[in-house]
């Protein structure tokens, strides 16, 4: 059964049609990547799935239930976690408090410090528990966002450019962490990503979005050979660089 | 509890014992004057503490919060005058009325943020003032005269009412600062989208926060009405009171439990001195103080130690 179903999503901002009928479905336990050029509507799609923005037309189903009318908080309680392209932490609160908030308000897990500390340890921030979230480095901020999302005990986790701006070491560590979450906790992952190398380590299925439409759906190997994807996103140089 | 908070609790206890001292000292001291100044300071503390729940912990500056001061004051005055509702009960109903109104308008009003929200609440305050001035049952621009309170502890009753309200407001701030409920408000203050995405129903919690502010502010308006015994649209929807409570809050420290209390007492003390020493230019001196406070105490008195 598909855990998440996106049905014919349309969205315009004024006269700018950002999404022109996007549909796809994700199976439980799957890892799906969404790629595409800047301005193709990836983040808008994420925002619609999570409920921050409302679609003009179409619907979102989580475990077969239409969640289109729910606020993001309602979706979070049903098991939808997310991270943001530009991190959105509770900067003046501590790392611990950042994780306690979803535990108290959106999670079936016990809202105790022990649970929070366990989650913080899992993302490798145990040494920062009492620090202000605003004092963290970018890589640490991304880890904390991940911890905050995990605290919801999500069934589906939406990750918006989680690797952007990170060094290779951090990227490798987060890839491993995500794989672990997927394997051990069965969390379905949907990643919007530009860092293709990292993405391809995670996923066997990629969707390509271009000008508000899905132009490709399939394996990473198929994607890099698809002429339309090359034209819209990768560019001729990608092929040369890869073969070189 | 932090040092400043402990000091505040001690200070409030001392204020509670003060009337005993005044009674013991007898006729020689200006009892009425002292009680009047302290009552004003306590009123300002309550207003600043109420605003602190909203601005300090939730991040929404309701510059026109005095709208609820007016609603509370007028509700209790009308109830008492026309329906002979007892003092205690009518003041309480004034607070309830203010918070119900706030809860109903919050989902719409709180779609706005920062300056826009501040201006919208100020518009509400001024519009309500105009409405009250043009309605029959509110007494129009003539206002409402209330009987002078006579009876149980008549010298101290309003002092104790304001003191109780300040203690209550202080307690509410302490609770918000330390509780799970407060986490939701702080999450909204820090980042509303992130708060929603982690399960906090922001519309609901913003409404709670707004109506807590309105409840305290409304109670304050009710007590004020019976204390002054005469209310009119100008005094109950006074923009200068909004300015004053914001100065108290900024001076004391936004988002701290003890700050608003000290800010209010500091401001009341200073403005009392300024009033008596520089009657002609007291506005200028107060303005200067605000500028200095913003320049040198950006986090308020409570932020100095940090």
Interface residues (C-beta under 8 A of the other chain):
Chain A: X50 X51 X52 X71 X72 X73 X74 X76 X77 X81 X82 X84 X88 X89 X90 X91 X92 X93 X97 X100 X101 X102 X104 X105 X106 X107 X111 X148 X149 X151 X152
Chain B: X180 X183 X184 X186 X187 X189 X190 X191 X193 X194 X195 X196 X197 X198 X199 X200 X201 X202 X203
